[in-house]
Amino acid sequence: MAKFLIVEARFYDHLNDMLVAGAKAAIKAAGHKAEVITVPGALEIPGAIALADQSGDFDGYVAIGVVIRGETYHFEIVAGESARGVMALTMDGLAIGNGILTVENEKQALVRADPAQKDKGGEAAKAALALLALREKYA
């Protein structure tokens, strides 16, 4: 049984609740355990994963958050840099599913977060599960 850490940037509570629920359900359905921690924003997710990985307590990770475009360039920085950080850790061999939504508006986020619709939290967890299986296959 593997143990996954869901790292959520808790900014939009109602959206995060759905994303985390989808991720937990996918991990549980695969017969594994999940723990959840919260960080201030999407930019902190890669750092939190890197710190948690030093413990050796987790087999995989799921990054959860929502970045909604606003009126400034901040959206591009947060969206791009959080994705870059997650990808860098993945390239270092960590099994991470990226469930950080980057959307134009809340309506798009609701559809993607809802486990009954696009279930991006569940999809991110399934990606982490798939990468863990590949890591184990090629270890």
PyMOL commands that place a pseudoatom at each C-alpha (Angstrom):
pseudoatom trace, name=CA, resn=MET, resi=1, chain=A, elem=C, hetatm=0, pos=[0.000, 0.000, 0.000]
pseudoatom trace, name=CA, resn=ALA, resi=2, chain=A, elem=C, hetatm=0, pos=[1.467, 3.334, -1.097]
pseudoatom trace, name=CA, resn=LYS, resi=3, chain=A, elem=C, hetatm=0, pos=[1.056, 6.613, 0.728]
pseudoatom trace, name=CA, resn=PHE, resi=4, chain=A, elem=C, hetatm=0, pos=[0.334, 9.824, -1.171]
pseudoatom trace, name=CA, resn=LEU, resi=5, chain=A, elem=C, hetatm=0, pos=[0.548, 13.393, -0.010]
pseudoatom trace, name=CA, resn=ILE, resi=6, chain=A, elem=C, hetatm=0, pos=[-2.014, 15.776, -1.437]
pseudoatom trace, name=CA, resn=VAL, resi=7, chain=A, elem=C, hetatm=0, pos=[-0.568, 19.289, -1.300]
pseudoatom trace, name=CA, resn=GLU, resi=8, chain=A, elem=C, hetatm=0, pos=[-3.271, 21.874, -1.724]
pseudoatom trace, name=CA, resn=ALA, resi=9, chain=A, elem=C, hetatm=0, pos=[-3.018, 25.613, -2.178]
pseudoatom trace, name=CA, resn=ARG, resi=10, chain=A, elem=C, hetatm=0, pos=[-6.141, 26.499, -0.242]
pseudoatom trace, name=CA, resn=PHE, resi=11, chain=A, elem=C, hetatm=0, pos=[-7.322, 29.700, -1.852]
pseudoatom trace, name=CA, resn=TYR, resi=12, chain=A, elem=C, hetatm=0, pos=[-10.798, 28.857, -3.164]
pseudoatom trace, name=CA, resn=ASP, resi=13, chain=A, elem=C, hetatm=0, pos=[-12.289, 26.610, -0.471]
pseudoatom trace, name=CA, resn=HIS, resi=14, chain=A, elem=C, hetatm=0, pos=[-15.300, 25.324, -2.425]
pseudoatom trace, name=CA, resn=LEU, resi=15, chain=A, elem=C, hetatm=0, pos=[-13.176, 24.433, -5.465]
pseudoatom trace, name=CA, resn=ASN, resi=16, chain=A, elem=C, hetatm=0, pos=[-10.417, 22.848, -3.412]
pseudoatom trace, name=CA, resn=ASP, resi=17, chain=A, elem=C, hetatm=0, pos=[-12.924, 20.728, -1.517]
pseudoatom trace, name=CA, resn=MET, resi=18, chain=A, elem=C, hetatm=0, pos=[-14.004, 19.160, -4.809]
pseudoatom trace, name=CA, resn=LEU, resi=19, chain=A, elem=C, hetatm=0, pos=[-10.455, 18.707, -6.126]
pseudoatom trace, name=CA, resn=VAL, resi=20, chain=A, elem=C, hetatm=0, pos=[-9.279, 17.089, -2.900]
pseudoatom trace, name=CA, resn=ALA, resi=21, chain=A, elem=C, hetatm=0, pos=[-12.358, 14.847, -2.778]
pseudoatom trace, name=CA, resn=GLY, resi=22, chain=A, elem=C, hetatm=0, pos=[-11.650, 13.625, -6.309]
pseudoatom trace, name=CA, resn=ALA, resi=23, chain=A, elem=C, hetatm=0, pos=[-7.988, 12.982, -5.530]
pseudoatom trace, name=CA, resn=LYS, resi=24, chain=A, elem=C, hetatm=0, pos=[-8.766, 11.133, -2.299]
pseudoatom trace, name=CA, resn=ALA, resi=25, chain=A, elem=C, hetatm=0, pos=[-11.386, 8.976, -4.018]
pseudoatom trace, name=CA, resn=ALA, resi=26, chain=A, elem=C, hetatm=0, pos=[-8.991, 7.951, -6.801]
pseudoatom trace, name=CA, resn=ILE, resi=27, chain=A, elem=C, hetatm=0, pos=[-6.219, 7.091, -4.352]
pseudoatom trace, name=CA, resn=LYS, resi=28, chain=A, elem=C, hetatm=0, pos=[-8.593, 5.127, -2.115]
pseudoatom trace, name=CA, resn=ALA, resi=29, chain=A, elem=C, hetatm=0, pos=[-10.071, 3.281, -5.117]
pseudoatom trace, name=CA, resn=ALA, resi=30, chain=A, elem=C, hetatm=0, pos=[-6.548, 2.174, -6.031]
pseudoatom trace, name=CA, resn=GLY, resi=31, chain=A, elem=C, hetatm=0, pos=[-6.094, 0.770, -2.509]
pseudoatom trace, name=CA, resn=HIS, resi=32, chain=A, elem=C, hetatm=0, pos=[-3.699, 3.398, -1.186]
pseudoatom trace, name=CA, resn=LYS, resi=33, chain=A, elem=C, hetatm=0, pos=[-3.613, 6.001, 1.582]
pseudoatom trace, name=CA, resn=ALA, resi=34, chain=A, elem=C, hetatm=0, pos=[-3.612, 9.782, 1.351]
pseudoatom trace, name=CA, resn=GLU, resi=35, chain=A, elem=C, hetatm=0, pos=[-2.722, 12.637, 3.651]
pseudoatom trace, name=CA, resn=VAL, resi=36, chain=A, elem=C, hetatm=0, pos=[-3.508, 16.302, 2.951]
pseudoatom trace, name=CA, resn=ILE, resi=37, chain=A, elem=C, hetatm=0, pos=[-1.465, 19.395, 3.785]
pseudoatom trace, name=CA, resn=THR, resi=38, chain=A, elem=C, hetatm=0, pos=[-2.254, 22.998, 2.963]
pseudoatom trace, name=CA, resn=VAL, resi=39, chain=A, elem=C, hetatm=0, pos=[0.057, 25.728, 1.687]
pseudoatom trace, name=CA, resn=PRO, resi=40, chain=A, elem=C, hetatm=0, pos=[-0.722, 29.424, 1.115]
pseudoatom trace, name=CA, resn=GLY, resi=41, chain=A, elem=C, hetatm=0, pos=[-0.684, 29.403, -2.689]
pseudoatom trace, name=CA, resn=ALA, resi=42, chain=A, elem=C, hetatm=0, pos=[0.206, 27.496, -5.848]
pseudoatom trace, name=CA, resn=LEU, resi=43, chain=A, elem=C, hetatm=0, pos=[3.760, 28.838, -5.854]
pseudoatom trace, name=CA, resn=GLU, resi=44, chain=A, elem=C, hetatm=0, pos=[4.403, 27.070, -2.548]
pseudoatom trace, name=CA, resn=ILE, resi=45, chain=A, elem=C, hetatm=0, pos=[3.269, 23.635, -3.756]
pseudoatom trace, name=CA, resn=PRO, resi=46, chain=A, elem=C, hetatm=0, pos=[6.578, 22.510, -5.335]
pseudoatom trace, name=CA, resn=GLY, resi=47, chain=A, elem=C, hetatm=0, pos=[8.554, 23.605, -2.284]
pseudoatom trace, name=CA, resn=ALA, resi=48, chain=A, elem=C, hetatm=0, pos=[6.214, 21.760, 0.063]
pseudoatom trace, name=CA, resn=ILE, resi=49, chain=A, elem=C, hetatm=0, pos=[6.505, 18.602, -2.037]
pseudoatom trace, name=CA, resn=ALA, resi=50, chain=A, elem=C, hetatm=0, pos=[10.305, 18.861, -2.037]
pseudoatom trace, name=CA, resn=LEU, resi=51, chain=A, elem=C, hetatm=0, pos=[10.351, 19.296, 1.748]
pseudoatom trace, name=CA, resn=ALA, resi=52, chain=A, elem=C, hetatm=0, pos=[7.909, 16.429, 2.341]
pseudoatom trace, name=CA, resn=ASP, resi=53, chain=A, elem=C, hetatm=0, pos=[9.896, 14.142, 0.066]
pseudoatom trace, name=CA, resn=GLN, resi=54, chain=A, elem=C, hetatm=0, pos=[12.921, 14.531, 2.330]
pseudoatom trace, name=CA, resn=SER, resi=55, chain=A, elem=C, hetatm=0, pos=[10.981, 12.656, 5.022]
pseudoatom trace, name=CA, resn=GLY, resi=56, chain=A, elem=C, hetatm=0, pos=[10.768, 9.497, 2.935]
pseudoatom trace, name=CA, resn=ASP, resi=57, chain=A, elem=C, hetatm=0, pos=[7.202, 9.042, 4.198]
pseudoatom trace, name=CA, resn=PHE, resi=58, chain=A, elem=C, hetatm=0, pos=[5.464, 9.345, 0.835]
pseudoatom trace, name=CA, resn=ASP, resi=59, chain=A, elem=C, hetatm=0, pos=[5.476, 7.367, -2.386]
pseudoatom trace, name=CA, resn=GLY, resi=60, chain=A, elem=C, hetatm=0, pos=[3.747, 9.992, -4.506]
pseudoatom trace, name=CA, resn=TYR, resi=61, chain=A, elem=C, hetatm=0, pos=[2.191, 13.422, -4.508]
pseudoatom trace, name=CA, resn=VAL, resi=62, chain=A, elem=C, hetatm=0, pos=[-0.829, 15.255, -5.873]
pseudoatom trace, name=CA, resn=ALA, resi=63, chain=A, elem=C, hetatm=0, pos=[-0.636, 19.016, -6.411]
pseudoatom trace, name=CA, resn=ILE, resi=64, chain=A, elem=C, hetatm=0, pos=[-4.013, 20.718, -5.972]
pseudoatom trace, name=CA, resn=GLY, resi=65, chain=A, elem=C, hetatm=0, pos=[-4.887, 24.361, -6.485]
pseudoatom trace, name=CA, resn=VAL, resi=66, chain=A, elem=C, hetatm=0, pos=[-6.805, 26.870, -8.550]
pseudoatom trace, name=CA, resn=VAL, resi=67, chain=A, elem=C, hetatm=0, pos=[-5.345, 29.885, -10.336]
pseudoatom trace, name=CA, resn=ILE, resi=68, chain=A, elem=C, hetatm=0, pos=[-7.951, 32.145, -11.942]
pseudoatom trace, name=CA, resn=ARG, resi=69, chain=A, elem=C, hetatm=0, pos=[-6.842, 34.809, -14.416]
pseudoatom trace, name=CA, resn=GLY, resi=70, chain=A, elem=C, hetatm=0, pos=[-7.126, 38.323, -13.063]
pseudoatom trace, name=CA, resn=GLU, resi=71, chain=A, elem=C, hetatm=0, pos=[-6.293, 41.740, -14.443]
pseudoatom trace, name=CA, resn=THR, resi=72, chain=A, elem=C, hetatm=0, pos=[-2.524, 41.556, -13.956]
pseudoatom trace, name=CA, resn=TYR, resi=73, chain=A, elem=C, hetatm=0, pos=[0.447, 39.504, -15.115]
pseudoatom trace, name=CA, resn=HIS, resi=74, chain=A, elem=C, hetatm=0, pos=[0.460, 37.651, -11.778]
pseudoatom trace, name=CA, resn=PHE, resi=75, chain=A, elem=C, hetatm=0, pos=[-1.655, 34.846, -13.280]
pseudoatom trace, name=CA, resn=GLU, resi=76, chain=A, elem=C, hetatm=0, pos=[1.047, 33.980, -15.822]
pseudoatom trace, name=CA, resn=ILE, resi=77, chain=A, elem=C, hetatm=0, pos=[3.754, 33.934, -13.171]
pseudoatom trace, name=CA, resn=VAL, resi=78, chain=A, elem=C, hetatm=0, pos=[1.825, 31.746, -10.754]
pseudoatom trace, name=CA, resn=ALA, resi=79, chain=A, elem=C, hetatm=0, pos=[0.545, 29.373, -13.440]
pseudoatom trace, name=CA, resn=GLY, resi=80, chain=A, elem=C, hetatm=0, pos=[3.889, 29.011, -15.185]
pseudoatom trace, name=CA, resn=GLU, resi=81, chain=A, elem=C, hetatm=0, pos=[6.164, 28.842, -12.176]
pseudoatom trace, name=CA, resn=SER, resi=82, chain=A, elem=C, hetatm=0, pos=[4.043, 26.396, -10.200]
pseudoatom trace, name=CA, resn=ALA, resi=83, chain=A, elem=C, hetatm=0, pos=[3.886, 24.092, -13.239]
pseudoatom trace, name=CA, resn=ARG, resi=84, chain=A, elem=C, hetatm=0, pos=[7.637, 24.484, -13.796]
pseudoatom trace, name=CA, resn=GLY, resi=85, chain=A, elem=C, hetatm=0, pos=[8.362, 23.588, -10.172]
pseudoatom trace, name=CA, resn=VAL, resi=86, chain=A, elem=C, hetatm=0, pos=[6.145, 20.511, -10.258]
pseudoatom trace, name=CA, resn=MET, resi=87, chain=A, elem=C, hetatm=0, pos=[7.672, 19.397, -13.563]
pseudoatom trace, name=CA, resn=ALA, resi=88, chain=A, elem=C, hetatm=0, pos=[11.219, 19.843, -12.245]
pseudoatom trace, name=CA, resn=LEU, resi=89, chain=A, elem=C, hetatm=0, pos=[10.438, 17.570, -9.304]
pseudoatom trace, name=CA, resn=THR, resi=90, chain=A, elem=C, hetatm=0, pos=[8.820, 15.040, -11.610]
pseudoatom trace, name=CA, resn=MET, resi=91, chain=A, elem=C, hetatm=0, pos=[11.927, 15.028, -13.789]
pseudoatom trace, name=CA, resn=ASP, resi=92, chain=A, elem=C, hetatm=0, pos=[13.919, 14.292, -10.624]
pseudoatom trace, name=CA, resn=GLY, resi=93, chain=A, elem=C, hetatm=0, pos=[11.911, 11.080, -10.254]
pseudoatom trace, name=CA, resn=LEU, resi=94, chain=A, elem=C, hetatm=0, pos=[9.031, 12.035, -7.979]
pseudoatom trace, name=CA, resn=ALA, resi=95, chain=A, elem=C, hetatm=0, pos=[5.599, 10.652, -8.824]
pseudoatom trace, name=CA, resn=ILE, resi=96, chain=A, elem=C, hetatm=0, pos=[3.472, 13.811, -8.953]
pseudoatom trace, name=CA, resn=GLY, resi=97, chain=A, elem=C, hetatm=0, pos=[0.071, 14.408, -10.469]
pseudoatom trace, name=CA, resn=ASN, resi=98, chain=A, elem=C, hetatm=0, pos=[-0.506, 18.054, -11.305]
pseudoatom trace, name=CA, resn=GLY, resi=99, chain=A, elem=C, hetatm=0, pos=[-4.034, 19.119, -10.406]
pseudoatom trace, name=CA, resn=ILE, resi=100, chain=A, elem=C, hetatm=0, pos=[-3.379, 22.853, -10.322]
pseudoatom trace, name=CA, resn=LEU, resi=101, chain=A, elem=C, hetatm=0, pos=[-6.183, 24.351, -12.395]
pseudoatom trace, name=CA, resn=THR, resi=102, chain=A, elem=C, hetatm=0, pos=[-5.290, 27.421, -14.448]
pseudoatom trace, name=CA, resn=VAL, resi=103, chain=A, elem=C, hetatm=0, pos=[-8.511, 28.894, -15.754]
pseudoatom trace, name=CA, resn=GLU, resi=104, chain=A, elem=C, hetatm=0, pos=[-10.071, 32.065, -17.075]
pseudoatom trace, name=CA, resn=ASN, resi=105, chain=A, elem=C, hetatm=0, pos=[-12.956, 32.183, -14.610]
pseudoatom trace, name=CA, resn=GLU, resi=106, chain=A, elem=C, hetatm=0, pos=[-14.710, 30.434, -11.748]
pseudoatom trace, name=CA, resn=LYS, resi=107, chain=A, elem=C, hetatm=0, pos=[-17.238, 28.759, -14.065]
pseudoatom trace, name=CA, resn=GLN, resi=108, chain=A, elem=C, hetatm=0, pos=[-14.407, 26.902, -15.833]
pseudoatom trace, name=CA, resn=ALA, resi=109, chain=A, elem=C, hetatm=0, pos=[-12.907, 25.971, -12.473]
pseudoatom trace, name=CA, resn=LEU, resi=110, chain=A, elem=C, hetatm=0, pos=[-16.200, 24.563, -11.164]
pseudoatom trace, name=CA, resn=VAL, resi=111, chain=A, elem=C, hetatm=0, pos=[-16.601, 22.232, -14.138]
pseudoatom trace, name=CA, resn=ARG, resi=112, chain=A, elem=C, hetatm=0, pos=[-13.008, 21.006, -13.859]
pseudoatom trace, name=CA, resn=ALA, resi=113, chain=A, elem=C, hetatm=0, pos=[-13.012, 20.604, -10.069]
pseudoatom trace, name=CA, resn=ASP, resi=114, chain=A, elem=C, hetatm=0, pos=[-16.337, 18.796, -9.714]
pseudoatom trace, name=CA, resn=PRO, resi=115, chain=A, elem=C, hetatm=0, pos=[-15.809, 15.019, -9.373]
pseudoatom trace, name=CA, resn=ALA, resi=116, chain=A, elem=C, hetatm=0, pos=[-19.141, 14.495, -11.181]
pseudoatom trace, name=CA, resn=GLN, resi=117, chain=A, elem=C, hetatm=0, pos=[-17.894, 16.467, -14.193]
pseudoatom trace, name=CA, resn=LYS, resi=118, chain=A, elem=C, hetatm=0, pos=[-14.231, 16.697, -15.276]
pseudoatom trace, name=CA, resn=ASP, resi=119, chain=A, elem=C, hetatm=0, pos=[-12.769, 15.500, -11.932]
pseudoatom trace, name=CA, resn=LYS, resi=120, chain=A, elem=C, hetatm=0, pos=[-9.327, 17.047, -12.408]
pseudoatom trace, name=CA, resn=GLY, resi=121, chain=A, elem=C, hetatm=0, pos=[-8.409, 16.184, -8.803]
pseudoatom trace, name=CA, resn=GLY, resi=122, chain=A, elem=C, hetatm=0, pos=[-9.094, 12.528, -9.525]
pseudoatom trace, name=CA, resn=GLU, resi=123, chain=A, elem=C, hetatm=0, pos=[-7.220, 12.730, -12.810]
pseudoatom trace, name=CA, resn=ALA, resi=124, chain=A, elem=C, hetatm=0, pos=[-4.191, 14.245, -11.068]
pseudoatom trace, name=CA, resn=ALA, resi=125, chain=A, elem=C, hetatm=0, pos=[-4.215, 11.421, -8.520]
pseudoatom trace, name=CA, resn=LYS, resi=126, chain=A, elem=C, hetatm=0, pos=[-4.440, 8.845, -11.319]
pseudoatom trace, name=CA, resn=ALA, resi=127, chain=A, elem=C, hetatm=0, pos=[-1.444, 10.493, -13.009]
pseudoatom trace, name=CA, resn=ALA, resi=128, chain=A, elem=C, hetatm=0, pos=[0.535, 10.203, -9.762]
pseudoatom trace, name=CA, resn=LEU, resi=129, chain=A, elem=C, hetatm=0, pos=[-0.482, 6.544, -9.487]
pseudoatom trace, name=CA, resn=ALA, resi=130, chain=A, elem=C, hetatm=0, pos=[0.642, 5.900, -13.064]
pseudoatom trace, name=CA, resn=LEU, resi=131, chain=A, elem=C, hetatm=0, pos=[4.004, 7.579, -12.500]
pseudoatom trace, name=CA, resn=LEU, resi=132, chain=A, elem=C, hetatm=0, pos=[4.539, 5.601, -9.310]
pseudoatom trace, name=CA, resn=ALA, resi=133, chain=A, elem=C, hetatm=0, pos=[3.873, 2.381, -11.232]
pseudoatom trace, name=CA, resn=LEU, resi=134, chain=A, elem=C, hetatm=0, pos=[6.394, 3.420, -13.895]
pseudoatom trace, name=CA, resn=ARG, resi=135, chain=A, elem=C, hetatm=0, pos=[8.993, 4.330, -11.288]
pseudoatom trace, name=CA, resn=GLU, resi=136, chain=A, elem=C, hetatm=0, pos=[8.555, 0.937, -9.654]
pseudoatom trace, name=CA, resn=LYS, resi=137, chain=A, elem=C, hetatm=0, pos=[8.760, -0.828, -13.023]
pseudoatom trace, name=CA, resn=TYR, resi=138, chain=A, elem=C, hetatm=0, pos=[12.026, 0.868, -13.974]
pseudoatom trace, name=CA, resn=ALA, resi=139, chain=A, elem=C, hetatm=0, pos=[13.639, 1.007, -10.526]
for i in range(1, 139): cmd.bond("trace and resi %d" % i, "trace and resi %d" % (i + 1))
show_as sticks, trace
zoom trace
